[in-house]
Amino acid sequence: MSAPPASPLKIGVDVPWVTAWSEELMTGFGPCPSVDGAIAVAQIDKPGVGKPQYARNHVFRQRKSVREMLCPMCGKPTANGDRWSQTGHWTTAGEVRARNMGVWLPGDFPDRRPLFDAGGIAPLHRACAERSLALCPFLHDLPDQELKAFPDAWIIATLAVEARQRPGIANVPKAPIVAISFLQLIGVPDYAG
Ligand SMILES: [Zn+2]
C-alpha cells in the first residue's frame, strides 16, 4: 500500500493547524510533554497527509494550543490584547460548578463571578478568527457571529478518559488508568467583587 499523497490544502490557511487528519490514528496513551509528562491519549503526528477531519482536533496539538496559547488556526503564539473567541461564551463560577467543573476553580471565587468558557478551543489571532469565519461553514452558521475578546488570565481544566491497558502475564487484567484527552480553557477577567 502506498502512502497517501500530501494534501494540496495548506495548514493555517485552508485548514486549521489544530485539525486532525485522516492518517493521524490514535495510538493509545503514555506520558506526554504537552501536559508535563502526565499520562495522555496519543495520536500519530502527520498533519497534511490524507484528508482533514474538520470536526475533530488532534489531541496533542489541541493540548499544546491550550497550554501554550497557540492560535488553533495558524499554530503561532497569541498575545494579550489579540486573543479572540467566536465559539466561547460568558458564564459564571456558579454555572461552572453546576457542570461539575468546580474542582478547577479557586474556592474563593463567588458564584456570581463572570468567567469565559472557551471550551476546548484556544483563542485565535483576530486576523485568523476572521479568516476562519469566512471559510468555515460551521462557524458561518452559528447564530452568534460576534468575536469576543478573551481575558488576559485563565484556568486550564483537563478532560480524561479511562484507558484500558493490555492484559499482562497470565491474562491478569490490569487496573484501568486515566489518561488526559483534551484540555479545557476558562478565561478569568478582572473582578472587583
Ligand atoms: Zn493565528
py3Dmol code that shows the C-alpha trace and the ligand (Angstrom):
import py3Dmol

protein = """\
ATOM      1  CA  MET A   1       0.000   0.000   0.000  1.00  0.00           C
ATOM      2  CA  SER A   2       1.443   3.351  -0.921  1.00  0.00           C
ATOM      3  CA  ALA A   3       1.226   6.267   1.447  1.00  0.00           C
ATOM      4  CA  PRO A   4      -1.491   8.809   0.705  1.00  0.00           C
ATOM      5  CA  PRO A   5      -0.144  11.894  -1.056  1.00  0.00           C
ATOM      6  CA  ALA A   6       0.387  15.148   0.781  1.00  0.00           C
ATOM      7  CA  SER A   7      -2.719  17.303   0.607  1.00  0.00           C
ATOM      8  CA  PRO A   8      -2.729  20.427  -1.568  1.00  0.00           C
ATOM      9  CA  LEU A   9      -4.628  22.145   1.256  1.00  0.00           C
ATOM     10  CA  LYS A  10      -2.402  24.494   3.221  1.00  0.00           C
ATOM     11  CA  ILE A  11      -2.361  24.201   7.015  1.00  0.00           C
ATOM     12  CA  GLY A  12      -3.033  27.532   8.709  1.00  0.00           C
ATOM     13  CA  VAL A  13      -4.679  28.880   5.568  1.00  0.00           C
ATOM     14  CA  ASP A  14      -7.220  26.327   4.290  1.00  0.00           C
ATOM     15  CA  VAL A  15      -7.236  24.004   7.299  1.00  0.00           C
ATOM     16  CA  PRO A  16      -6.758  24.963  10.968  1.00  0.00           C
ATOM     17  CA  TRP A  17      -3.421  23.848  12.447  1.00  0.00           C
ATOM     18  CA  VAL A  18      -5.230  22.047  15.289  1.00  0.00           C
ATOM     19  CA  THR A  19      -7.461  19.948  12.988  1.00  0.00           C
ATOM     20  CA  ALA A  20      -6.808  16.182  12.870  1.00  0.00           C
ATOM     21  CA  TRP A  21      -6.066  14.470   9.542  1.00  0.00           C
ATOM     22  CA  SER A  22      -7.267  11.047   8.406  1.00  0.00           C
ATOM     23  CA  GLU A  23      -3.783   9.495   8.667  1.00  0.00           C
ATOM     24  CA  GLU A  24      -3.410  10.598  12.279  1.00  0.00           C
ATOM     25  CA  LEU A  25      -4.616   7.478  14.080  1.00  0.00           C
ATOM     26  CA  MET A  26      -4.935   7.195  17.836  1.00  0.00           C
ATOM     27  CA  THR A  27      -2.094   5.081  19.222  1.00  0.00           C
ATOM     28  CA  GLY A  28      -3.000   4.551  22.874  1.00  0.00           C
ATOM     29  CA  PHE A  29      -1.664   6.542  25.789  1.00  0.00           C
ATOM     30  CA  GLY A  30       1.554   7.451  27.561  1.00  0.00           C
ATOM     31  CA  PRO A  31       3.466  10.261  29.226  1.00  0.00           C
ATOM     32  CA  CYS A  32       3.102  13.415  27.144  1.00  0.00           C
ATOM     33  CA  PRO A  33       5.200  16.610  27.191  1.00  0.00           C
ATOM     34  CA  SER A  34       2.071  18.658  26.345  1.00  0.00           C
ATOM     35  CA  VAL A  35       0.887  18.033  29.923  1.00  0.00           C
ATOM     36  CA  ASP A  36       4.245  17.929  31.744  1.00  0.00           C
ATOM     37  CA  GLY A  37       4.650  14.178  31.337  1.00  0.00           C
ATOM     38  CA  ALA A  38       1.223  13.196  32.683  1.00  0.00           C
ATOM     39  CA  ILE A  39      -0.440  10.182  31.027  1.00  0.00           C
ATOM     40  CA  ALA A  40      -2.352  11.363  27.981  1.00  0.00           C
ATOM     41  CA  VAL A  41      -4.027   9.967  24.879  1.00  0.00           C
ATOM     42  CA  ALA A  42      -1.562   9.734  21.987  1.00  0.00           C
ATOM     43  CA  GLN A  43      -2.092  10.170  18.279  1.00  0.00           C
ATOM     44  CA  ILE A  44       0.144   9.829  15.220  1.00  0.00           C
ATOM     45  CA  ASP A  45       1.517  13.175  14.073  1.00  0.00           C
ATOM     46  CA  LYS A  46       1.059  13.504  10.287  1.00  0.00           C
ATOM     47  CA  PRO A  47      -0.678  16.803   9.623  1.00  0.00           C
ATOM     48  CA  GLY A  48      -1.283  17.420   5.949  1.00  0.00           C
ATOM     49  CA  VAL A  49      -1.477  13.739   4.985  1.00  0.00           C
ATOM     50  CA  GLY A  50      -4.802  12.279   3.886  1.00  0.00           C
ATOM     51  CA  LYS A  51      -7.953  14.315   4.448  1.00  0.00           C
ATOM     52  CA  PRO A  52      -8.622  16.956   7.104  1.00  0.00           C
ATOM     53  CA  GLN A  53     -11.161  15.838   9.732  1.00  0.00           C
ATOM     54  CA  TYR A  54     -12.709  19.251  10.287  1.00  0.00           C
ATOM     55  CA  ALA A  55     -14.933  18.105  13.150  1.00  0.00           C
ATOM     56  CA  ARG A  56     -12.014  16.665  15.122  1.00  0.00           C
ATOM     57  CA  ASN A  57      -8.984  18.184  16.786  1.00  0.00           C
ATOM     58  CA  HIS A  58      -5.661  16.374  17.052  1.00  0.00           C
ATOM     59  CA  VAL A  59      -5.215  15.544  20.762  1.00  0.00           C
ATOM     60  CA  PHE A  60      -1.571  16.648  21.060  1.00  0.00           C
ATOM     61  CA  ARG A  61      -1.979  19.868  19.070  1.00  0.00           C
ATOM     62  CA  GLN A  62      -5.195  20.668  20.975  1.00  0.00           C
ATOM     63  CA  ARG A  63      -3.447  20.290  24.348  1.00  0.00           C
ATOM     64  CA  LYS A  64      -0.453  22.281  23.122  1.00  0.00           C
ATOM     65  CA  SER A  65      -2.674  25.078  21.802  1.00  0.00           C
ATOM     66  CA  VAL A  66      -4.371  25.478  25.199  1.00  0.00           C
ATOM     67  CA  ARG A  67      -1.221  25.062  27.336  1.00  0.00           C
ATOM     68  CA  GLU A  68       0.918  27.392  25.258  1.00  0.00           C
ATOM     69  CA  MET A  69      -1.832  29.732  23.982  1.00  0.00           C
ATOM     70  CA  LEU A  70      -1.162  28.864  20.363  1.00  0.00           C
ATOM     71  CA  CYS A  71      -3.722  30.038  17.835  1.00  0.00           C
ATOM     72  CA  PRO A  72      -5.696  26.960  16.663  1.00  0.00           C
ATOM     73  CA  MET A  73      -5.758  28.363  13.118  1.00  0.00           C
ATOM     74  CA  CYS A  74      -2.075  29.185  12.470  1.00  0.00           C
ATOM     75  CA  GLY A  75      -0.395  27.411  15.416  1.00  0.00           C
ATOM     76  CA  LYS A  76       1.580  30.503  16.436  1.00  0.00           C
ATOM     77  CA  PRO A  77       1.523  32.103  19.921  1.00  0.00           C
ATOM     78  CA  THR A  78      -1.157  34.664  20.693  1.00  0.00           C
ATOM     79  CA  ALA A  79      -0.508  37.674  22.937  1.00  0.00           C
ATOM     80  CA  ASN A  80      -2.577  39.666  25.421  1.00  0.00           C
ATOM     81  CA  GLY A  81      -4.881  42.016  23.522  1.00  0.00           C
ATOM     82  CA  ASP A  82      -5.042  39.803  20.423  1.00  0.00           C
ATOM     83  CA  ARG A  83      -6.946  36.725  21.611  1.00  0.00           C
ATOM     84  CA  TRP A  84     -10.433  36.265  20.172  1.00  0.00           C
ATOM     85  CA  SER A  85     -13.090  33.618  20.528  1.00  0.00           C
ATOM     86  CA  GLN A  86     -16.188  33.116  18.454  1.00  0.00           C
ATOM     87  CA  THR A  87     -17.326  29.770  19.847  1.00  0.00           C
ATOM     88  CA  GLY A  88     -16.798  30.550  23.546  1.00  0.00           C
ATOM     89  CA  HIS A  89     -19.372  32.186  25.793  1.00  0.00           C
ATOM     90  CA  TRP A  90     -19.654  34.101  29.043  1.00  0.00           C
ATOM     91  CA  THR A  91     -20.649  32.093  32.079  1.00  0.00           C
ATOM     92  CA  THR A  92     -20.245  32.343  35.865  1.00  0.00           C
ATOM     93  CA  ALA A  93     -18.323  30.430  38.517  1.00  0.00           C
ATOM     94  CA  GLY A  94     -21.684  29.114  39.764  1.00  0.00           C
ATOM     95  CA  GLU A  95     -22.565  27.683  36.336  1.00  0.00           C
ATOM     96  CA  VAL A  96     -19.120  26.100  36.006  1.00  0.00           C
ATOM     97  CA  ARG A  97     -19.599  24.466  39.436  1.00  0.00           C
ATOM     98  CA  ALA A  98     -23.085  23.296  38.431  1.00  0.00           C
ATOM     99  CA  ARG A  99     -21.490  21.497  35.474  1.00  0.00           C
ATOM    100  CA  ASN A 100     -19.243  19.645  37.921  1.00  0.00           C
ATOM    101  CA  MET A 101     -16.130  21.513  36.778  1.00  0.00           C
ATOM    102  CA  GLY A 102     -15.836  23.425  40.063  1.00  0.00           C
ATOM    103  CA  VAL A 103     -12.801  21.434  41.138  1.00  0.00           C
ATOM    104  CA  TRP A 104     -10.741  23.601  38.775  1.00  0.00           C
ATOM    105  CA  LEU A 105     -11.864  26.919  40.284  1.00  0.00           C
ATOM    106  CA  PRO A 106     -10.323  28.580  43.337  1.00  0.00           C
ATOM    107  CA  GLY A 107     -12.718  28.125  46.266  1.00  0.00           C
ATOM    108  CA  ASP A 108     -12.877  31.882  46.902  1.00  0.00           C
ATOM    109  CA  PHE A 109     -14.436  32.687  43.503  1.00  0.00           C
ATOM    110  CA  PRO A 110     -18.021  33.747  44.344  1.00  0.00           C
ATOM    111  CA  ASP A 111     -20.707  32.003  42.266  1.00  0.00           C
ATOM    112  CA  ARG A 112     -21.649  35.282  40.568  1.00  0.00           C
ATOM    113  CA  ARG A 113     -18.093  35.898  39.293  1.00  0.00           C
ATOM    114  CA  PRO A 114     -18.092  36.137  35.469  1.00  0.00           C
ATOM    115  CA  LEU A 115     -15.880  33.666  33.608  1.00  0.00           C
ATOM    116  CA  PHE A 116     -15.372  32.973  29.915  1.00  0.00           C
ATOM    117  CA  ASP A 117     -15.920  29.365  28.841  1.00  0.00           C
ATOM    118  CA  ALA A 118     -13.789  28.784  25.744  1.00  0.00           C
ATOM    119  CA  GLY A 119     -14.411  25.028  25.827  1.00  0.00           C
ATOM    120  CA  GLY A 120     -11.608  23.192  24.069  1.00  0.00           C
ATOM    121  CA  ILE A 121     -10.805  25.951  21.597  1.00  0.00           C
ATOM    122  CA  ALA A 122      -7.967  28.312  22.462  1.00  0.00           C
ATOM    123  CA  PRO A 123      -8.488  31.906  21.328  1.00  0.00           C
ATOM    124  CA  LEU A 124      -7.318  32.958  17.867  1.00  0.00           C
ATOM    125  CA  HIS A 125      -5.499  35.966  16.460  1.00  0.00           C
ATOM    126  CA  ARG A 126      -8.085  38.453  15.229  1.00  0.00           C
ATOM    127  CA  ALA A 127      -6.923  38.020  11.612  1.00  0.00           C
ATOM    128  CA  CYS A 128      -7.098  34.219  11.922  1.00  0.00           C
ATOM    129  CA  ALA A 129     -10.552  34.366  13.556  1.00  0.00           C
ATOM    130  CA  GLU A 130     -11.859  36.495  10.706  1.00  0.00           C
ATOM    131  CA  ARG A 131     -10.382  34.149   8.106  1.00  0.00           C
ATOM    132  CA  SER A 132     -11.908  31.092   9.851  1.00  0.00           C
ATOM    133  CA  LEU A 133     -15.276  32.785   9.934  1.00  0.00           C
ATOM    134  CA  ALA A 134     -15.108  33.473   6.217  1.00  0.00           C
ATOM    135  CA  LEU A 135     -14.022  29.910   5.352  1.00  0.00           C
ATOM    136  CA  CYS A 136     -15.750  27.616   7.833  1.00  0.00           C
ATOM    137  CA  PRO A 137     -19.415  26.733   7.133  1.00  0.00           C
ATOM    138  CA  PHE A 138     -19.944  25.608  10.747  1.00  0.00           C
ATOM    139  CA  LEU A 139     -18.808  28.951  12.155  1.00  0.00           C
ATOM    140  CA  HIS A 140     -20.695  30.808   9.476  1.00  0.00           C
ATOM    141  CA  ASP A 141     -23.957  29.142  10.512  1.00  0.00           C
ATOM    142  CA  LEU A 142     -23.623  29.913  14.220  1.00  0.00           C
ATOM    143  CA  PRO A 143     -26.267  32.416  15.364  1.00  0.00           C
ATOM    144  CA  ASP A 144     -23.634  34.274  17.399  1.00  0.00           C
ATOM    145  CA  GLN A 145     -21.104  35.759  14.975  1.00  0.00           C
ATOM    146  CA  GLU A 146     -19.521  38.132  17.454  1.00  0.00           C
ATOM    147  CA  LEU A 147     -15.809  37.793  18.187  1.00  0.00           C
ATOM    148  CA  LYS A 148     -15.315  38.071  21.944  1.00  0.00           C
ATOM    149  CA  ALA A 149     -12.069  39.335  23.473  1.00  0.00           C
ATOM    150  CA  PHE A 150     -10.533  36.591  25.619  1.00  0.00           C
ATOM    151  CA  PRO A 151      -9.381  37.686  29.121  1.00  0.00           C
ATOM    152  CA  ASP A 152      -5.669  38.063  29.924  1.00  0.00           C
ATOM    153  CA  ALA A 153      -5.829  35.399  32.675  1.00  0.00           C
ATOM    154  CA  TRP A 154      -7.189  31.866  32.518  1.00  0.00           C
ATOM    155  CA  ILE A 155      -7.564  28.457  34.128  1.00  0.00           C
ATOM    156  CA  ILE A 156      -6.908  25.166  32.348  1.00  0.00           C
ATOM    157  CA  ALA A 157      -9.047  22.126  33.153  1.00  0.00           C
ATOM    158  CA  THR A 158      -8.392  18.594  31.926  1.00  0.00           C
ATOM    159  CA  LEU A 159     -10.786  16.092  30.381  1.00  0.00           C
ATOM    160  CA  ALA A 160      -9.783  12.496  30.908  1.00  0.00           C
ATOM    161  CA  VAL A 161     -10.761   9.104  29.573  1.00  0.00           C
ATOM    162  CA  GLU A 162     -10.411   5.731  31.215  1.00  0.00           C
ATOM    163  CA  ALA A 163      -7.775   3.886  29.229  1.00  0.00           C
ATOM    164  CA  ARG A 164      -7.689   0.099  29.395  1.00  0.00           C
ATOM    165  CA  GLN A 165      -4.267  -1.459  29.469  1.00  0.00           C
ATOM    166  CA  ARG A 166      -3.497  -4.632  27.560  1.00  0.00           C
ATOM    167  CA  PRO A 167      -3.737  -7.719  29.761  1.00  0.00           C
ATOM    168  CA  GLY A 168      -0.429  -8.631  31.382  1.00  0.00           C
ATOM    169  CA  ILE A 169       1.047 -12.073  32.010  1.00  0.00           C
ATOM    170  CA  ALA A 170      -1.419 -14.906  32.613  1.00  0.00           C
ATOM    171  CA  ASN A 171      -4.103 -12.587  31.277  1.00  0.00           C
ATOM    172  CA  VAL A 172      -4.454 -10.926  34.628  1.00  0.00           C
ATOM    173  CA  PRO A 173      -6.318  -7.722  33.830  1.00  0.00           C
ATOM    174  CA  LYS A 174      -4.507  -4.572  34.823  1.00  0.00           C
ATOM    175  CA  ALA A 175      -6.399  -1.778  36.514  1.00  0.00           C
ATOM    176  CA  PRO A 176      -7.689   0.845  34.075  1.00  0.00           C
ATOM    177  CA  ILE A 177      -5.761   4.082  34.180  1.00  0.00           C
ATOM    178  CA  VAL A 178      -6.915   7.591  33.497  1.00  0.00           C
ATOM    179  CA  ALA A 179      -5.426   9.419  30.509  1.00  0.00           C
ATOM    180  CA  ILE A 180      -5.888  13.085  29.642  1.00  0.00           C
ATOM    181  CA  SER A 181      -7.646  13.584  26.325  1.00  0.00           C
ATOM    182  CA  PHE A 182      -8.337  17.264  25.733  1.00  0.00           C
ATOM    183  CA  LEU A 183      -7.784  20.427  27.747  1.00  0.00           C
ATOM    184  CA  GLN A 184     -10.493  22.984  28.501  1.00  0.00           C
ATOM    185  CA  LEU A 185      -9.938  26.677  28.879  1.00  0.00           C
ATOM    186  CA  ILE A 186     -11.720  29.100  31.217  1.00  0.00           C
ATOM    187  CA  GLY A 187     -10.932  32.809  30.877  1.00  0.00           C
ATOM    188  CA  VAL A 188     -10.765  34.804  34.107  1.00  0.00           C
ATOM    189  CA  PRO A 189     -11.410  38.553  33.710  1.00  0.00           C
ATOM    190  CA  ASP A 190     -10.553  41.053  36.469  1.00  0.00           C
ATOM    191  CA  TYR A 191     -13.255  41.125  39.112  1.00  0.00           C
ATOM    192  CA  ALA A 192     -13.878  43.889  41.594  1.00  0.00           C
ATOM    193  CA  GLY A 193     -16.398  41.904  43.680  1.00  0.00           C
TER     194      GLY A 193
END
"""
ligand_1 = """\
1
ZN
Zn -3.344 32.751 14.211
"""
view = py3Dmol.view(width=600, height=400)
view.addModel(protein, "pdb")
view.setStyle({"model": 0}, {"cartoon": {"style": "trace"}})
view.addModel(ligand_1, "xyz")
view.setStyle({"model": 1}, {"stick": {}})
view.zoomTo()
view.show()
